[in-house]
Amino acid sequence: MELRELEKYYEILESPQDASLAEIVRSYKDLKELYTKQSIATIALDDELFREENVGILTELEDAYTELKKYFHIINREKEEKIKEIVTKVGSFDGYVLRHIRETLNIDLLDISISSNIQVKHLENIEKQNFQDLPREVYLRSYIKNYSNFLALDPVRVLEDYMRVYDNWRSKTS
């Protein structure tokens, strides 16, 4: 995909070129809602010409969104290769390793939060290993699995490694 095309798609979705996929999705949904529902701003313009123009705009939005999702899919495949390279060098997973992988992949915690419905504060505490601020273990296990899946890591291995560190901390503080 050419840079000019990408720039056009970002412009149609009124998003900066460094927008994350989560930001693209949000922008797409907001714009789609704006052009599909009558609002106080558009009710006065509700005539045949306006409706035809909206159909054109909605088509452009849909095309831009579809193409940017494809672009992000290609980028994700490239990131998977980086992940494989990092994982071969990792002895075990802890919060610091998870953060390193996330930052290497240039993924924002907000993207993980939106995708997994885990509050950013919990993700930060997982990465910083602020064990005293983490939720109950049953939730923590679920959060670690979801986080691992988002980063395309083996959730079983990550969970076992992380919980080993967590259990070690818990036995020292008991």
C-alpha positions in Angstrom: 0.0 0.0 0.0 1.4 3.4 -1.0 2.0 6.1 1.5 -0.3 8.5 -0.3 -3.2 6.0 -0.1 -2.5 5.5 3.6 -2.5 9.3 4.2 -5.8 9.6 2.4 -7.4 6.9 4.6 -6.2 8.5 7.8 -7.5 11.8 6.5 -10.9 10.3 5.7 -11.1 8.9 9.2 -9.9 12.2 10.6 -7.1 10.4 12.5 -3.4 11.2 12.8 -1.0 9.0 10.9 0.4 7.6 14.1 -3.0 6.6 15.4 -3.3 3.1 16.9 -5.9 0.6 15.7 -8.0 1.4 18.7 -8.0 5.1 17.8 -8.9 4.2 14.2 -11.8 2.1 15.3 -13.1 4.9 17.6 -12.9 7.5 14.9 -14.6 5.2 12.4 -17.5 4.5 14.8 -17.9 8.2 15.7 -17.9 9.3 12.1 -20.2 6.5 11.0 -22.7 7.4 13.8 -22.5 11.1 12.7 -23.4 10.3 9.1 -26.0 7.6 9.8 -28.1 9.3 12.5 -29.9 12.5 12.4 -28.5 15.0 14.8 -29.3 18.5 15.7 -26.5 19.6 13.4 -27.7 17.6 10.4 -31.5 17.7 10.8 -31.8 21.0 8.9 -29.9 19.5 6.0 -32.1 16.4 5.7 -32.9 16.5 2.0 -32.3 14.2 -0.9 -28.9 15.8 -1.8 -27.7 15.6 1.7 -28.7 11.9 2.0 -26.9 11.0 -1.2 -23.8 12.8 0.0 -23.9 10.9 3.2 -24.0 7.6 1.3 -20.8 8.7 -0.5 -19.2 9.7 2.8 -20.2 6.4 4.5 -18.8 4.5 1.5 -15.5 6.4 1.8 -15.4 5.7 5.6 -16.0 2.0 5.1 -13.3 1.8 2.4 -10.8 3.7 4.5 -11.5 1.6 7.6 -11.3 -1.7 5.7 -8.0 -0.7 4.1 -6.4 0.5 7.3 -7.5 -2.7 9.1 -5.7 -4.6 6.3 -2.6 -2.4 6.8 -2.6 -3.1 10.5 -3.0 -6.8 9.9 0.2 -6.7 7.7 2.0 -4.8 10.4 0.9 -7.3 13.0 2.4 -10.2 11.0 5.7 -8.3 11.0 5.4 -7.8 14.7 4.8 -11.5 15.2 8.3 -12.1 13.8 9.7 -9.6 16.3 7.9 -11.4 19.1 9.3 -14.8 18.0 12.8 -13.3 18.1 12.3 -11.8 21.6 10.7 -15.0 23.0 13.6 -17.1 22.0 15.8 -14.8 24.1 13.5 -14.8 27.2 14.1 -17.2 30.0 10.9 -16.5 31.8 8.1 -13.9 31.6 7.6 -11.3 34.3 6.1 -7.8 34.2 9.2 -6.2 32.9 9.6 -8.6 30.0 5.9 -8.1 29.1 6.5 -4.3 29.1 9.6 -4.7 27.0 7.7 -6.8 24.4 4.8 -4.3 24.3 7.1 -1.3 23.9 9.2 -3.1 21.2 5.9 -3.7 19.3 5.0 0.0 19.8 1.7 -0.9 21.5 0.0 1.5 23.9 -1.5 0.2 27.1 -4.7 1.9 26.1 -5.0 -0.4 23.1 -4.7 -3.5 25.3 -7.2 -2.0 27.7 -9.8 -1.3 25.0 -9.3 -4.7 23.5 -9.3 -6.7 26.7 -11.5 -4.5 29.0 -8.8 -4.5 31.6 -8.2 -1.1 33.3 -4.9 0.6 32.4 -4.0 0.8 36.1 -4.1 -3.0 36.3 -2.0 -3.4 33.2 0.5 -0.9 34.6 0.7 -2.7 37.9 1.2 -6.0 36.1 4.1 -4.6 34.2 5.7 -2.8 37.2 5.0 -5.9 39.4 3.2 -3.8 41.9 1.8 -7.0 43.4 0.3 -5.2 46.4 -1.9 -3.2 44.0 -3.0 -6.0 41.8 -6.6 -7.4 42.0 -7.5 -10.8 43.5 -5.6 -13.7 42.0 -8.6 -15.0 40.0 -8.8 -11.7 38.2 -5.0 -11.4 37.9 -4.8 -14.8 36.1 -7.5 -13.7 33.6 -5.7 -10.4 33.0 -2.4 -12.1 32.4 -4.0 -14.5 29.9 -5.7 -11.7 28.0 -2.6 -9.6 28.0 -0.6 -12.5 26.7 -3.1 -13.2 24.0 -3.0 -9.6 22.9 0.7 -9.7 22.5 0.4 -13.1 20.7 2.3 -14.9 23.4 1.7 -18.3 24.8 -0.8 -17.5 27.6 -0.1 -20.7 29.6 3.7 -20.1 29.7 3.3 -16.4 30.5 0.8 -17.2 33.3 3.0 -19.9 34.8 6.1 -17.7 34.8 4.3 -14.6 36.1 2.5 -16.4 38.8 5.7 -18.0 39.9 7.1 -14.5 40.6 3.8 -13.4 42.2 3.7 -16.5 44.5 7.4 -15.9 45.5 6.5 -12.3 46.4 3.4 -13.5 48.3 5.4 -16.1 50.3 7.9 -13.4 51.3 5.3 -10.9 52.4 3.2 -13.4 54.4 
